[in-house]
Amino acid sequence: MKKSLLKWLQIVSFVAGLALFAYLIKQTGLGNIMDYLAMMGWGFAVILALSAVRNLMRAASWYYAIDPPHRLVTFWSLANVMLAGEAIKYLTATGPLLGEPAKAAMVRRHVPLVEGFSSVVVENLIYNLTVFLVMLAGLPALAWLIDVPQRLRIVAYGFAAALIFVMGFVWLTVRGRWFILARVLEQLRRLTARRAIDQEKPPRLVQLIARVRQVEANIYAFYEHRRSAFFGIFAINLLAHLINVIEVCLILRLMQLPASLATGFVVEAVTKVINGAFFFVPTRAGVYESGNALTLDAIGLGTGAGVALAIIRKLRAFVWVAYGLGAIAVIAFKDRHRNFGF
């Protein structure tokens, strides 16, 4: 039932996104968008090179999140797995709920599963901290570029307050070692328990609680004992965001439109809001183009430019998705041969 519901969610959200995308193309004019796309030329190779650097930075972020005694995987193997996981996130309605655990599963031969998953969670926590900071900084940047209506300002203030609350809650959880998830699961076990626990063969939920507690303990240990790695990963992710801002500026320049770091920063902040809010829409079809169209139109560059910008960045994303799918195929092929003793 759950799988069927998820499948329908993926289909419906994707079809709705495609319909929205088709509507945007009709409204802005296909010819206008194609003119912008034709301006890329060899500049698209530079865009790919920038994104390659960003992907290597994200891989480095995960690499340093792994506890050194368990870091038995090569950097290049980890980079391939990272891109494989990102492909899963981009193409499915489950997004990070499937893509992130898949990363830990794909390196389990070199990094123990619990430690691997712990490193994925640690890296994602730090990455999302930098994402929240970009979102927060994007609000005053947007207000500086355009005259924001009062109602929209109130919504923005509420959104900023929610981000600050989430960051504060996570910080208190880590600082106080609250073991939130393990405690919630333990309460669930107590509510659903109908028979005595067999100590020799603990039920699946008890095993899950033990693993979740270990993951949370690893997260707290990282914060307490690996502060230099924390700040290093934090800095790497900020640089990765900066590359995205530079990419937006480059694309706008290639489209022969005025571009500034403030414009690139606002577009990137809006992109992160869309990616977070609509993670369940495969490839963010329609919603990503709409967000870019509204943002660039508000700045004064036109909806056509916004749709074209989104399409160009999406074409770049598809290149790495294809690479990630290829990495999945190679990993699956190697695992199959190992299992059969080849």
Secondary structure, 3 states (H helix, E strand, C coil): CHHHHHHHHHHHHHHHHHHHHHHHHHHHCHHHHHHHHHCCCCHHHHHHHHHHHHHHHHHHHHHHHCCHHHCCCCHHHHHHHHHHHHHHHHHCCCCHHHHHHHHHHHCCCCCCHHHHHHHHHHHHHHHHHHHHHHHHHHHHHHHHHCCCCHHHHHHHHHHHHHHHHHHHHHHHHHHHCCCHHHHHHHHHHHHHCCCCCCCCCCCHHHHHHHHHHHHHHHHHHHHHHCHHHHHHHHHHHHHHHHHHHHHHHHHHHHCCCCCCHHHHHHHHHHHHHHHHHCCCCHHHCCHHHHHHHHHHHHHCCCHHHHHHHHHHHHHHHHHHHHHHHHHHHHHHHHHHHHHCCC
